[in-house]
């Protein structure tokens, strides 16, 4: 408890009308999980007469006229891919937060941070609990306020990371700029997914700006607003679609199914003394899937012709669900992780790691595999 005594806390495609809720739920599931669904099929759908028209899909080339669609497109995540936020951002931001809160006993070196990440699977709130359980909590902090204390540290950490992400202290990964330039020079569309990073879209966009205005003017940056404007986003999120009886049935059926799955899971888990939350995981997965589909629209390619360069397991699993080939670029957070459904795993960008030539080679074989799978299903 000697350390604790020094740690002083200073104030400082659209389905046909469904006749039953069951049919409605099946129709909705067919949109969310079908890997063959394309923007052309969605745009050809007939909207309810009572609905105001959806805005057209953005940047989608027509196959009947104008420029042909590209054979492949590249979708890039931000955290862990464009920049190793976990190595050059999170640890430093935590230390700034500790200083700002007057926690002079708290300082995370790289070994301490790596150990906490490993033991908590990257859960930042859990990292704080493990750390202060080890060295002692602030002496002035009541036990009942530990939860609010960790949340205050996380808020301060996020502020520090926002400032750091806009500075030179958080660099882009070596080789990623050349990778994007090579893709553009070969006519491969590039979309950057800024929506679902752990630290929020503001930080993701600050990192994207490091690519420079000339480069970013040639790529598609897909954030929350872009997802909502996409055709798939409008259908899933309800933007621009009137609330008809059929849509209400779909929503009610979906809620009922989720509630029943949660109830059954909790009954089983109670026997095993576990906690489960199906709905949260499902919502997170659906958010990633919606972003991936929106990204494919902005890139002008069908889902199975886009290659996701990912840095996290949830993204890899979401891409697998919709039939999007995926390549993983490891970061300090995922150095030892396994990605069984990824088509390839790289340590970075450059000649010995991921280049656009290697990606196109992997992507061509992957899209052939997806096509064969769809034909056989």
C-alpha positions in Angstrom: 0.0 0.0 0.0 3.0 2.3 0.0 2.4 2.9 -3.7 -1.2 3.6 -3.0 -0.4 6.3 -0.5 1.6 8.1 -3.1 -1.2 7.8 -5.6 -3.2 10.9 -4.7 -6.3 11.8 -6.7 -6.1 15.5 -7.3 -9.2 17.5 -8.4 -8.4 18.3 -11.7 -31.9 -6.3 -52.0 -35.5 -4.9 -50.4 -37.7 -7.8 -49.5 -41.2 -8.4 -50.9 -44.0 -7.4 -48.5 -44.2 -10.0 -45.7 -47.5 -11.3 -44.6 -46.3 -12.5 -41.2 -43.7 -11.3 -38.7 -41.8 -14.6 -39.3 -41.7 -13.9 -43.1 -40.6 -10.3 -42.3 -37.7 -11.4 -40.2 -36.6 -13.9 -42.9 -36.7 -11.1 -45.4 -34.6 -8.8 -43.3 -32.1 -11.5 -42.6 -31.7 -12.2 -46.3 -30.6 -8.6 -46.8 -28.1 -8.6 -43.9 -26.4 -11.9 -44.6 -26.6 -12.6 -48.3 -23.1 -12.2 -49.7 -24.4 -11.9 -53.3 -26.5 -8.8 -52.6 -25.3 -5.9 -54.7 -26.1 -2.2 -55.0 -27.6 -2.8 -58.5 -30.1 -5.3 -57.1 -31.0 -2.9 -54.3 -31.4 0.1 -56.7 -33.7 -2.0 -58.9 -36.0 -2.7 -56.0 -39.5 -1.2 -55.9 -40.0 1.2 -52.9 -43.3 1.5 -51.0 -45.5 4.1 -52.6 -45.8 5.9 -49.3 -42.1 6.4 -48.9 -40.1 9.3 -50.0 -37.5 8.4 -52.6 -34.1 7.3 -51.4 -31.1 9.2 -52.5 -29.2 7.4 -55.3 -26.2 5.3 -54.4 -23.0 7.4 -54.4 -20.3 7.1 -56.9 -21.7 3.9 -58.5 -20.7 3.4 -62.1 -23.3 2.0 -64.4 -22.5 -1.3 -66.2 -24.7 -0.3 -69.1 -23.2 3.0 -69.9 -20.3 5.3 -68.9 -17.1 3.9 -67.3 -17.1 0.2 -66.5 -16.9 -0.9 -62.9 -13.4 -1.7 -61.6 -12.5 -5.3 -61.2 -11.3 -4.9 -57.6 -11.4 -2.2 -54.9 -9.5 -1.8 -51.6 -11.1 -0.9 -48.3 -8.7 0.2 -45.5 -9.4 0.4 -41.8 -7.8 3.3 -39.8 -6.8 2.1 -36.3 -4.1 -0.5 -36.6 -3.8 -0.3 -40.4 -3.2 3.4 -41.4 -1.6 4.0 -38.0 -0.6 1.7 -35.1 -2.7 3.7 -32.6 -2.2 1.1 -30.0 1.6 1.5 -29.9 2.1 5.2 -30.7 -1.2 6.6 -29.3 -3.0 4.8 -26.6 -0.2 4.3 -24.1 1.0 7.9 -24.4 -2.6 9.2 -24.1 -3.1 7.2 -20.9 0.1 8.7 -19.4 -1.1 12.2 -20.3 -4.4 11.4 -18.7 -2.7 10.2 -15.5 -0.7 13.4 -15.3 -3.7 15.6 -15.9 -5.6 13.9 -13.1 -2.7 14.1 -10.7 -2.0 10.4 -10.6 1.8 10.7 -10.1 2.1 7.0 -9.3 0.8 5.9 -12.7 3.1 5.7 -15.7 2.7 3.0 -18.3 6.0 1.9 -19.9 5.8 -0.3 -23.1 6.2 -3.6 -21.1 3.5 -2.6 -18.6 1.1 -1.5 -21.4 1.8 -4.7 -23.4 1.1 -6.9 -20.3 -2.1 -5.1 -19.6 -3.3 -5.4 -23.2 -2.5 -9.1 -23.2 -4.3 -9.8 -19.9 -7.4 -7.7 -20.7 -7.7 -8.5 -24.4 -7.4 -4.8 -25.1 -10.4 -3.8 -23.0 -9.2 -0.4 -21.7 -11.5 -0.3 -18.7 -10.3 -3.7 -17.7 -6.7 -2.5 -18.1 -7.2 0.2 -15.6 -8.8 -2.1 -13.1 -6.0 -4.6 -13.4 -3.4 -1.8 -13.0 -4.8 -0.2 -10.0 -5.6 -3.5 -8.4 -1.9 -4.2 -8.7 -0.4 -0.9 -7.4 -3.3 0.3 -5.2 -6.2 2.6 -5.9 -6.0 6.3 -4.9 -6.4 6.6 -1.2 -9.1 9.2 -1.3 -11.3 7.1 -3.7 -14.2 5.3 -2.1 -14.6 1.7 -3.3 -18.1 2.5 -4.6 -16.6 5.1 -7.0 -14.1 2.9 -8.8 -16.3 2.6 -11.8 -16.8 6.4 -12.2 -13.1 6.9 -11.6 -12.1 4.6 -14.5 -14.6 6.3 -16.8 -13.1 9.7 -15.9 -9.6 8.4 -16.8 -10.9 7.1 -20.1 -12.6 10.4 -20.9 -9.3 12.2 -20.2 -7.4 9.7 -22.2 -9.7 10.2 -25.2 -9.1 14.0 -25.1 -5.4 13.4 -25.0 -5.5 11.0 -27.9 -7.5 13.5 -30.0 -4.8 16.0 -29.6 -2.1 13.4 -30.2 -3.7 12.1 -33.4 -3.7 15.6 -34.9 0.1 16.0 -34.1 3.2 14.4 -35.5 3.4 12.2 -32.4 1.1 9.6 -34.0 2.7 8.7 -37.4 1.2 6.8 -40.3 2.5 3.2 -40.8 5.6 3.0 -42.9 4.8 2.2 -46.5 1.0 2.9 -46.3 1.2 6.1 -48.4 3.0 4.3 -51.2 0.6 1.4 -51.0 -2.3 3.8 -51.6 -0.5 5.6 -54.4 0.3 2.3 -56.1 -3.4 1.3 -55.9 -4.6 4.6 -57.4 -1.9 4.4 -60.2 -3.2 1.0 -61.2 -6.8 2.3 -61.2 -7.8 0.5 -58.1 -10.4 2.5 -56.1 -9.5 3.0 -52.4 -12.0 3.6 -49.6 -11.0 4.3 -46.0 -13.4 3.2 -43.3 -13.5 5.9 -40.5 -16.7 4.8 -38.8 -16.2 2.0 -36.3 -12.7 2.5 -34.8 -12.4 2.0 -31.0 -11.6 5.6 -30.4 -14.2 7.3 -32.6 -14.5 8.9 -36.0 -12.9 12.2 -35.0 -9.6 10.5 -34.3 -9.9 8.3 -37.4 -10.4 11.4 -39.6 -7.4 13.2 -38.0 -5.3 10.2 -38.9 -6.6 10.1 -42.5 -5.7 13.8 -42.9 -2.1 12.8 -42.4 -2.3 11.4 -46.0 -2.4 14.9 -47.3 -5.1 16.8 -49.3 -3.9 15.7 -52.7 -4.1 12.0 -51.8 -7.3 12.2 -49.8 -9.0 14.0 -52.8 -8.6 10.8 -54.8 -10.0 8.3 -52.2 -13.3 7.8 -50.6 -13.5 8.4 -46.8 -16.5 6.6 -45.3 -17.7 8.0 -42.0 -21.1 7.9 -40.3 -22.6 10.5 -42.6 -21.5 8.6 -45.7 -22.8 5.3 -44.3 -26.2 6.9 -43.7 -26.2 8.3 -47.3 -25.4 4.9 -48.9 -28.3 2.9 -50.3 -27.6 0.0 -48.0 -27.3 2.3 -45.0 -30.6 3.9 -45.8 -32.3 0.6 -46.0 -30.8 -0.8 -42.8 -30.9 2.4 -40.7 -34.3 3.6 -42.0 -33.1 6.9 -43.4 -35.4 8.1 -46.2 -37.8 5.1 -45.9 -41.4 5.6 -44.6 -42.5 3.6 -41.6 -44.9 1.2 -43.4 -46.7 -1.7 -41.8 -44.3 -4.2 -43.4 -41.3 -2.4 -42.0 -42.9 -2.2 -38.5 -43.5 -6.0 -38.7 -39.8 -6.5 -39.7 -38.6 -4.5 -36.7 -40.9 -6.1 -34.2 -40.0 -9.6 -35.4 -36.3 -8.8 -35.2 -36.7 -7.5 -31.7 -38.7 -10.5 -30.6 -36.1 -12.9 -32.1 -33.2 -11.1 -30.4 -35.0 -11.1 -27.1 -35.7 -14.8 -27.3 -32.1 -15.6 -28.2 -30.9 -13.5 -25.3 -33.3 -15.2 -22.9 -32.2 -18.7 -23.9 -28.5 -17.7 -23.8 -28.9 -16.3 -20.3 -30.6 -19.4 -19.0 -27.7 -21.6 -20.3 -25.1 -19.1 -19.1 -26.6 -19.0 -15.6 -25.9 -22.7 -15.3 -22.3 -22.1 -16.3 -22.1 -18.9 -14.2 -21.3 -16.8 -17.2 -22.6 -13.4 -18.5 -23.7 -13.0 -22.1 -24.9 -10.2 -24.2 -26.0 -11.3 -27.6 -27.6 -8.1 -28.6 -24.5 -5.9 -28.1 -22.2 -8.2 -30.1 -24.8 -8.4 -32.9 -25.2 -4.6 -33.0 -21.5 -4.1 -33.2 -21.2 -6.7 -36.0 -24.1 -5.2 -38.0 -22.5 -1.7 -37.7 -19.3 -3.1 -39.3 -21.2 -4.9 -42.0 -23.2 -1.8 -42.8 -20.0 0.2 -43.1 -18.3 -2.5 -45.3 -21.3 -2.6 -47.7 -21.4 1.2 -47.8 -17.7 1.2 -48.5 -18.2 -1.1 -51.4 -20.8 1.3 -52.8 -18.5 4.3 -52.6 -15.7 2.3 -54.2 -18.0 1.3 -57.0 -17.6 -2.5 -56.6 -19.7 -5.4 -55.5 -18.9 -6.7 -52.0 -17.1 -9.8 -53.2 -14.9 -7.7 -55.4 -13.7 -5.5 -52.6 -10.7 -6.5 -50.5 -10.7 -5.4 -46.8 -7.3 -4.6 -45.3 -8.2 -5.1 -41.6 -6.5 -4.8 -38.2 -9.1 -6.3 -35.9 -10.9 -9.6 -35.4 -14.5 -8.2 -35.5 -13.8 -6.7 -38.9 -12.4 -10.0 -40.2 -15.5 -11.9 -39.0 -17.9 -9.3 -40.4 -16.1 -9.5 -43.8 -16.4 -13.3 -43.8 -20.2 -13.0 -43.1 -20.8 -11.0 -46.3 -18.3 -12.8 -48.5 -15.7 -10.0 -48.6 -12.1 -11.2 -49.0 -9.9 -9.9 -46.2 -6.2 -9.4 -45.6 -4.9 -8.6 -42.1 -2.1 -6.2 -41.3 -0.9 -6.9 -37.8 -0.4 -4.1 -35.2 1.1 -4.1 -31.7 -2.4 -5.1 -30.4 -2.8 -8.1 -32.7 0.8 -9.3 -32.9 0.0 -12.7 -31.5 -3.7 -13.0 -32.6 -4.9 -15.6 -35.1 -7.1 -14.8 -38.0 -8.3 -18.0 -39.4 -10.7 -16.6 -42.0 -8.3 -14.0 -43.5 -6.8 -14.7 -46.9 -3.4 -13.5 -45.8 -1.7 -12.0 -42.8 1.0 -9.4 -43.1 3.2 -7.5 -40.6 3.1 -4.2 -42.5 3.4 -2.5 -45.8 6.3 -2.6 -48.2 8.3 -5.0 -50.4 8.6 -7.8 -47.8 5.1 -7.3 -46.6 1.9 -6.1 -48.2 2.1 -4.4 -51.6 -0.6 -3.6 -54.1 0.7 -6.3 -56.4 0.5 -9.0 -53.7 -3.0 -7.8 -52.7 -4.3 -7.9 -56.2 -2.9 -11.5 -56.5 -4.5 -12.6 -53.3 -7.7 -10.7 -54.2 -8.1 -12.3 -57.6 -7.8 -15.8 -56.2 -10.1 -14.9 -53.3 -12.8 -13.5 -55.6 -12.7 -16.6 -57.7 -13.2 -18.7 -54.6 -16.1 -16.5 -53.5 -17.7 -16.8 -57.0 -17.4 -20.6 -56.9 -18.9 -20.7 -53.4 -21.9 -18.5 -54.4 -22.5 -20.7 -57.5 -22.6 -23.8 -55.4 -24.8 -22.4 -52.7 
